[in-house]
Amino acid sequence: MSDKYAVSNKLPGKTVSVLKHRKRRIQQDKSVLDQKRNDRIKRIVKTKAHHKFRRAESFVMGYLKAERTSNRIRRTILRTNVTEQSAEAAAETNPRLLLVMRHAGKMIYDKTTANIFRTLRMPRRHNAVFLENNKENQLLLRVIEPFVVFGHPSLSTIRELLFKKGFASIDGKKTAIQSNTMVEEQLGEKGIICLEDIIHEICTVGPNFAAVNDFLCAFSLSSPRDGWKKKVSVSFKRGGEYGDRGNGINDVIARCL
């Protein structure tokens, strides 16, 4: 056999380090990500610092919207039978659980409505929370009804929300629920040690419903697939979108996941 095709037993003269090349690639990728993040922060700061010209009509429209909302709230509260109707609706309705999603109101000029949304932990659009179907919550929903859709969720909807969009509030920070150990550390004193216990407590509105609801963050959903089918500014009873949907809230949430 010719020496032309013989394989040399000598080691290469130049040392090749795989780990060195890998470390360099990781550093390059990290520097690229840092640069993109810094550019995005600079762009946001520059946009906020830029003073856009605003017409006087825009300020007037804000005051007009706030005045219309405050008048609507005043009319709702001044009704003599609003609390009685809320109590009867909460007592006659079999499901004790409500799922509320804020679907409108990117800018809310009325302070009362904004404070209610802040109290219910829905500061932004497409936020969803679980509420107990009682007189107080029914009255609050009457006030913010044009901005929300709500109804009675099914067990499958509760399960999908927790597994797909569920986050926990631990020490004031939004944290993903990664294991049942995290649930046991926070709610073990209440006898809740896993996600299935959380689902059961929410579905049945048990004695620890408030603690479980405080443990969970508000669900951040997306706009419905294919958009809203009807007018958002008209109530569901009149052929629109906002307001009480009953069991129809499950279809809306399924389109938002």
Phi, psi and chi 1 to 4 in degrees:
 res  aa     phi    psi   chi1   chi2   chi3   chi4
   1 MET       -  137.6 -171.1  175.0 -171.7      -
   2 SER   -72.8  149.5  174.8      -      -      -
   3 ASP   -70.2   -9.5  -64.6  -21.5      -      -
   4 LYS   -63.5  -34.9 -179.1  178.9  179.2 -179.5
   5 TYR  -102.6   11.8  -58.8  101.1      -      -
   6 ALA   -76.0  144.5      -      -      -      -
   7 VAL   -92.3  126.8  178.8      -      -      -
   8 SER   -75.9  142.4  174.4      -      -      -
   9 ASN   -92.4    2.2  -66.9  -32.3      -      -
  10 LYS   -81.0  143.7  -65.3 -178.7 -179.7 -179.6
  11 LEU   -76.0  152.1  -65.6  173.5      -      -
  12 PRO   -61.7  144.7   20.3  -31.5      -      -
  13 GLY   -69.1  -28.2      -      -      -      -
  14 LYS  -104.6  127.6 -173.6  176.9 -179.8 -179.4
  15 THR   -75.6  128.9  -55.3      -      -      -
  16 VAL  -110.8  121.5  178.4      -      -      -
  17 SER  -108.2  113.4  176.8      -      -      -
  18 VAL   -68.3  -40.1  178.0      -      -      -
  19 LEU   -64.9  -34.0  -64.2  177.4      -      -
  20 LYS   -65.7  -44.0 -173.2  175.5 -179.2  179.9
  21 HIS   -65.6  -38.9  -70.8  -57.4      -      -
  22 ARG   -65.0  -41.8 -176.5 -176.7  -58.3  172.2
  23 LYS   -62.4  -40.0 -176.2  177.4  179.9 -179.1
  24 ARG   -65.6  -40.5 -173.9  173.4   68.3 -108.3
  25 ARG   -64.7  -39.7  -71.9 -164.2  -57.8  -90.0
  26 ILE   -64.2  -41.9  -68.5  173.7      -      -
  27 GLN   -65.3  -37.7  -69.5  178.3   -9.9      -
  28 GLN   -65.1  -44.1  -70.9  176.6   -6.8      -
  29 ASP   -63.0  -39.7  -64.2  -19.8      -      -
  30 LYS   -66.3  -39.9 -175.0  177.7  179.5 -178.5
  31 SER   -66.1  -36.7   61.9      -      -      -
  32 VAL   -64.6  -43.6  170.1      -      -      -
  33 LEU   -64.3  -41.7  -68.5  175.7      -      -
  34 ASP   -62.7  -39.4  -67.9  -19.6      -      -
  35 GLN   -65.5  -42.6 -176.0   64.4   30.7      -
  36 LYS   -64.0  -40.1  -71.5 -177.4  177.9  179.2
  37 ARG   -64.9  -43.1 -172.2 -177.2  -59.2  108.1
  38 ASN   -65.0  -38.7  -65.7  -27.2      -      -
  39 ASP   -64.9  -39.4  -67.5  -18.1      -      -
  40 ARG   -65.9  -41.1 -175.3  170.1   63.0 -107.2
  41 ILE   -64.8  -42.1  -67.1  173.5      -      -
  42 LYS   -63.3  -39.8  -70.9 -179.8 -179.3  178.7
  43 ARG   -65.0  -40.1 -172.5  165.7   57.7 -108.2
  44 ILE   -67.4  -43.4  -67.1  173.4      -      -
  45 VAL   -63.1  -39.6  171.4      -      -      -
  46 LYS   -66.3  -38.2 -174.7  177.9  179.0 -179.3
  47 THR   -66.0  -41.3  -56.6      -      -      -
  48 LYS   -69.9  -34.2  -69.5 -177.3  178.0 -179.7
  49 ALA   -73.7  -22.6      -      -      -      -
  50 HIS   -76.6  126.3  179.7   66.4      -      -
  51 HIS   -90.3  106.3  -63.1  -76.9      -      -
  52 LYS   -79.9  147.4  -66.0 -176.9  178.7  179.2
  53 PHE   -75.1  127.7  175.2   76.3      -      -
  54 ARG  -119.8  131.8  -66.4 -176.2   61.1 -175.7
  55 ARG   -73.0  156.5  -63.4 -179.3  178.6  -86.5
  56 ALA   -64.8  -27.0      -      -      -      -
  57 GLU   -63.5  -30.5  -68.8   83.2   -7.0      -
  58 SER   -66.9  -39.1   62.4      -      -      -
  59 PHE   -68.0  -39.6  -64.4   97.5      -      -
  60 VAL   -63.4  -41.7  175.1      -      -      -
  61 MET   -63.5  -36.3  -75.2  -57.8  -62.2      -
  62 GLY   -62.0  -44.6      -      -      -      -
  63 TYR   -66.9  -37.3  -73.6  109.4      -      -
  64 LEU   -65.5  -42.1  -70.7  176.9      -      -
  65 LYS   -64.4  -41.9  -70.9 -179.8  179.9  178.6
  66 ALA   -63.3  -39.4      -      -      -      -
  67 GLU   -67.1  -41.8 -174.4  177.2    1.8      -
  68 ARG   -64.1  -40.9  -75.7 -161.1  -62.0  -95.4
  69 THR   -65.6  -42.8  -55.6      -      -      -
  70 SER   -65.0  -37.0   61.6      -      -      -
  71 ASN   -66.1  -40.3  -69.1  -24.0      -      -
  72 ARG   -64.3  -41.8 -179.7 -173.5   57.4   80.9
  73 ILE   -64.0  -40.2  -66.4  172.8      -      -
  74 ARG   -63.9  -41.5 -169.4  178.8  -61.3  108.6
  75 ARG   -64.7  -36.9  -70.7 -165.9  -56.7  -92.0
  76 THR   -67.9  -43.6  -57.8      -      -      -
  77 ILE   -71.3  -34.3  -65.8  176.3      -      -
  78 LEU   -75.5   -7.0  -71.3  178.0      -      -
  79 ARG   -67.1  131.6  -70.0  174.4 -175.0  169.4
  80 THR   -69.4  -29.1   55.7      -      -      -
  81 ASN  -104.4   16.5   57.8   -9.7      -      -
  82 VAL   -68.6  -42.8   62.4      -      -      -
  83 THR   -70.4  -34.9   54.7      -      -      -
  84 GLU   -67.0  -41.6  -63.8  175.8    2.3      -
  85 GLN   -65.2  -39.5  -71.0  179.0   -4.6      -
  86 SER   -63.7  -42.0  -57.9      -      -      -
  87 ALA   -64.9  -42.5      -      -      -      -
  88 GLU   -66.4  -39.4  -68.6  175.7    0.7      -
  89 ALA   -64.7  -39.5      -      -      -      -
  90 ALA   -69.7  -32.5      -      -      -      -
  91 ALA   -79.8  -38.7      -      -      -      -
  92 GLU   -79.2  -27.7  -67.2  176.3   -0.3      -
  93 THR   -75.5  126.6  -52.5      -      -      -
  94 ASN   -67.0  -49.0  -70.0  -32.9      -      -
  95 PRO   -65.7  131.2  -18.8   31.9      -      -
  96 ARG   -93.3   -2.6  -61.7  177.0   55.8 -164.3
  97 LEU  -111.2  140.4 -179.6   65.7      -      -
  98 LEU  -124.0  141.2  -70.1  174.3      -      -
  99 LEU  -114.7  119.3  176.6   58.4      -      -
 100 VAL  -115.7  131.0 -174.6      -      -      -
 101 MET  -127.0  130.0 -174.0 -173.7   79.0      -
 102 ARG   -82.3  118.8  175.2  178.6  171.3 -179.4
 103 HIS  -113.3   -9.3   76.7  -68.4      -      -
 104 ALA  -141.2  175.2      -      -      -      -
 105 GLY    84.6   61.1      -      -      -      -
 106 LYS   -63.5  -40.0 -175.6  176.8 -178.7 -179.5
 107 MET  -122.0  118.6  -66.5  -68.4  -66.8      -
 108 ILE  -110.9  120.4  -64.9  178.9      -      -
 109 TYR   -93.3  -18.5  -61.0   93.9      -      -
 110 ASP   -83.8  129.7 -177.5   65.3      -      -
 111 LYS   -70.9  -35.7  -67.9 -176.7  178.8 -179.8
 112 THR   -62.9  -46.7  -56.4      -      -      -
 113 THR   -63.7  -42.1  -52.9      -      -      -
 114 ALA   -63.4  -39.5      -      -      -      -
 115 ASN   -66.8  -37.5  -69.4  -25.4      -      -
 116 ILE   -64.8  -43.3  -68.1  175.3      -      -
 117 PHE   -64.0  -36.5  -85.0  121.3      -      -
 118 ARG   -68.5  -36.3 -163.1  175.8  -61.4  111.2
 119 THR   -67.9  -38.7  -56.9      -      -      -
 120 LEU   -84.6    4.6  -63.3  178.8      -      -
 121 ARG    64.3   42.5  -59.0 -178.5  -57.9  145.8
 122 MET  -129.5   66.9  -69.9 -172.3  -70.0      -
 123 PRO   -74.8  -18.6   27.9  -33.9      -      -
 124 ARG  -126.4  164.2  -70.1  178.8  -67.6  -85.4
 125 ARG   -65.9  152.1  -76.6 -166.9  -56.4  173.6
 126 HIS    67.1   17.2  -54.7  136.8      -      -
 127 ASN   -83.6  141.1  -76.0  157.2      -      -
 128 ALA  -132.5  141.9      -      -      -      -
 129 VAL  -140.8  160.5  -66.0      -      -      -
 130 PHE   -95.6  138.1  -67.5  112.0      -      -
 131 LEU  -133.8  151.0  -67.6  178.7      -      -
 132 GLU   -80.9  138.1 -174.6  178.8   -2.3      -
 133 ASN   -81.9   82.1 -170.2    8.9      -      -
 134 ASN  -127.2 -178.5   53.4   24.5      -      -
 135 LYS   -64.9  -42.1 -178.2  175.7   66.4  175.9
 136 GLU   -64.7  -46.5  -69.4   78.6    9.1      -
 137 ASN   -68.0  -33.4  -69.8  -28.5      -      -
 138 GLN   -63.4  -38.7  -75.0  -75.8  -12.2      -
 139 LEU   -67.7  -40.8 -177.5   58.6      -      -
 140 LEU   -64.4  -39.1  -68.9  178.5      -      -
 141 LEU   -67.6  -30.3  -70.5  176.8      -      -
 142 ARG   -62.3  -37.7  -73.5  -73.3 -173.6   88.6
 143 VAL   -71.8  -41.8  175.2      -      -      -
 144 ILE  -102.1   17.5   61.8  173.0      -      -
 145 GLU   -56.7  -40.2 -171.9  175.0    7.3      -
 146 PRO   -64.9  -11.4  -21.3   33.4      -      -
 147 PHE  -107.4   -2.6  -56.3   98.3      -      -
 148 VAL  -133.6  158.6  -64.3      -      -      -
 149 VAL  -120.9  139.5  -66.5      -      -      -
 150 PHE  -149.9  162.4   58.7   94.0      -      -
 151 GLY  -179.0 -165.0      -      -      -      -
 152 HIS  -104.0  110.5  -50.5  -65.4      -      -
 153 PRO   -77.4  153.2   29.6  -34.2      -      -
 154 SER   -89.7  171.9   62.0      -      -      -
 155 LEU   -64.6  -38.8  178.8   61.2      -      -
 156 SER   -66.0  -36.3   60.0      -      -      -
 157 THR   -66.3  -42.0  -59.1      -      -      -
 158 ILE   -61.9  -42.9  -61.8  172.7      -      -
 159 ARG   -64.6  -44.6 -169.7 -178.2  -61.5  -86.3
 160 GLU   -65.3  -38.9  -71.8 -175.6    1.5      -
 161 LEU   -62.3  -43.2  -84.7  173.6      -      -
 162 LEU   -70.3  -40.0  -76.2  173.0      -      -
 163 PHE   -78.7  -28.9  -80.0  102.4      -      -
 164 LYS   -98.0  -36.7  -67.6 -177.5  178.9 -179.8
 165 LYS  -124.5   12.7  -61.1  -69.9 -175.5  177.8
 166 GLY   -80.7  128.2      -      -      -      -
 167 PHE  -133.5  151.7  -75.1   86.6      -      -
 168 ALA  -109.8  150.8      -      -      -      -
 169 SER  -102.2  105.7  176.9      -      -      -
 170 ILE  -120.7  117.0  -60.2  176.7      -      -
 171 ASP    57.5   36.2  -62.8  -27.9      -      -
 172 GLY    77.9    7.8      -      -      -      -
 173 LYS  -115.7  142.0  -63.9 -178.6  179.8  178.5
 174 LYS   -79.6  115.5 -172.9  176.3 -178.9 -179.8
 175 THR  -126.1  137.6  -51.1      -      -      -
 176 ALA   -70.2  141.4      -      -      -      -
 177 ILE   -81.9  100.6  -55.6  175.8      -      -
 178 GLN   -96.1  -23.4  -60.6  177.5  -11.6      -
 179 SER  -156.3  165.5   63.9      -      -      -
 180 ASN   -72.3  -19.2  -68.9  -31.8      -      -
 181 THR   -62.3  -39.6  -54.4      -      -      -
 182 MET   -62.8  -40.1 -178.2 -174.7  -59.3      -
 183 VAL   -65.9  -41.5  177.5      -      -      -
 184 GLU   -66.7  -36.2 -173.8  176.2    2.9      -
 185 GLU   -66.2  -34.0  -70.7  176.5   -5.9      -
 186 GLN   -91.1  -34.9  -59.5  -64.8  -36.3      -
 187 LEU  -122.1   15.1  -59.8  173.4      -      -
 188 GLY   -63.6  -31.2      -      -      -      -
 189 GLU   -66.5  -25.0  -62.1  177.9   -5.7      -
 190 LYS   -87.6   -0.2  -52.4  -70.5 -175.6 -179.8
 191 GLY    83.8   17.1      -      -      -      -
 192 ILE  -110.8  116.2  -59.6  171.7      -      -
 193 ILE  -122.8   -2.9   60.1  173.8      -      -
 194 CYS  -154.0  173.9   61.1      -      -      -
 195 LEU   -65.6  -33.7  -87.4  175.4      -      -
 196 GLU   -64.4  -33.8  -68.0  -62.1  -31.9      -
 197 ASP   -67.1  -37.0  -68.9  -18.6      -      -
 198 ILE   -64.9  -44.1  -68.8  179.4      -      -
 199 ILE   -61.4  -42.8  -65.1  172.6      -      -
 200 HIS   -65.2  -40.7  178.0  -92.8      -      -
 201 GLU   -66.4  -38.8 -166.3   70.6   21.6      -
 202 ILE   -71.5  -43.3  -68.9  174.7      -      -
 203 CYS   -65.1  -37.7 -173.0      -      -      -
 204 THR   -93.5   -5.5   58.9      -      -      -
 205 VAL    49.8   60.8 -168.0      -      -      -
 206 GLY   -74.6 -174.7      -      -      -      -
 207 PRO   -65.8  -22.7   22.0  -32.5      -      -
 208 ASN  -102.5   23.4  -61.3  -42.5      -      -
 209 PHE   -62.5  -40.9  175.4   78.8      -      -
 210 ALA   -64.5  -41.1      -      -      -      -
 211 ALA   -66.3  -41.3      -      -      -      -
 212 VAL   -66.0  -40.5  170.8      -      -      -
 213 ASN   -66.3  -36.3 -148.7   12.2      -      -
 214 ASP   -70.2  -30.7  -67.5  -22.5      -      -
 215 PHE   -68.8  -34.6  170.2   71.7      -      -
 216 LEU   -87.0  143.0  -64.7  173.6      -      -
 217 CYS   -82.9  163.0  -65.9      -      -      -
 218 ALA   -64.4  140.3      -      -      -      -
 219 PHE   -77.0  129.7  -58.8  100.2      -      -
 220 SER   -98.5  104.5  -62.0      -      -      -
 221 LEU  -100.9  176.6  -54.3 -179.4      -      -
 222 SER  -106.6  170.7  -55.6      -      -      -
 223 SER   -68.7  150.5   56.5      -      -      -
 224 PRO   -60.9  145.8  -19.9   31.1      -      -
 225 ARG   -62.8  139.9  -70.1 -170.4  -61.8  -89.2
 226 ASP    68.0    8.8  -57.3  -29.9      -      -
 227 GLY    73.8 -176.8      -      -      -      -
 228 TRP   -80.0  134.5  -62.9   99.9      -      -
 229 LYS   -77.0  -30.8  -56.0  -65.1 -176.0 -178.8
 230 LYS  -124.6 -173.3  -57.0  173.7 -175.1  177.1
 231 LYS   -70.9  131.2  -74.6 -172.0  176.8 -179.1
 232 VAL   -75.2  -25.2 -177.6      -      -      -
 233 SER   -86.7    5.1   58.2      -      -      -
 234 VAL  -116.8  142.5 -179.3      -      -      -
 235 SER   -69.0  158.4   65.2      -      -      -
 236 PHE   -65.5  -32.8 -176.2   73.3      -      -
 237 LYS   -68.2  -25.1  -64.7  179.1 -180.0  179.4
 238 ARG  -100.2   13.3  -62.5 -179.2  178.9  178.8
 239 GLY    95.5   15.1      -      -      -      -
 240 GLY  -105.1 -143.5      -      -      -      -
 241 GLU  -118.5  -40.9  -68.2  -71.3   -6.6      -
 242 TYR   -79.4  160.7   77.5   77.8      -      -
 243 GLY   105.9 -164.7      -      -      -      -
 244 ASP   -75.8  127.6 -173.0    7.1      -      -
 245 ARG  -112.8   -8.6  -71.8  173.3  168.4  -95.4
 246 GLY    68.5 -130.6      -      -      -      -
 247 ASN   -76.1   -9.4  -64.5  -33.5      -      -
 248 GLY   -69.7   -9.8      -      -      -      -
 249 ILE   -66.1  -23.2 -168.8   66.3      -      -
 250 ASN   -65.7  -39.1  -62.2  -54.7      -      -
 251 ASP   -67.3  -37.6  -61.1  -28.9      -      -
 252 VAL   -66.6  -45.3  176.2      -      -      -
 253 ILE   -64.8  -37.6  -62.8  -59.0      -      -
 254 ALA   -62.5  -33.5      -      -      -      -
 255 ARG   -77.6  -20.2  -69.6  164.7   53.2 -158.0
 256 CYS   -91.1  -14.4  -66.4      -      -      -
 257 LEU   -79.3      -  -72.0  174.5      -      -
